[in-house]
């Protein structure tokens, strides 16, 4: 398996995990738990974006 394929698979796994966290956040009635799940999902999305930018050579400085 190529490095690009492995990166794509990893990104897909992270996207799925972020989606699941967002869905769990929507279902929970605890505001603090909702916020934690949304924050984790947001961090995963940022990680996915950073990996994508590194792979394409478009490295952005951190916010």
Secondary structure by P-SEA (a helix, b strand, c coil): ccaaaaaaaaaaaaaaaaaaaaaaaaacccaaaaaaaaaaaaaaaaaaaaaaaaaaccccccc
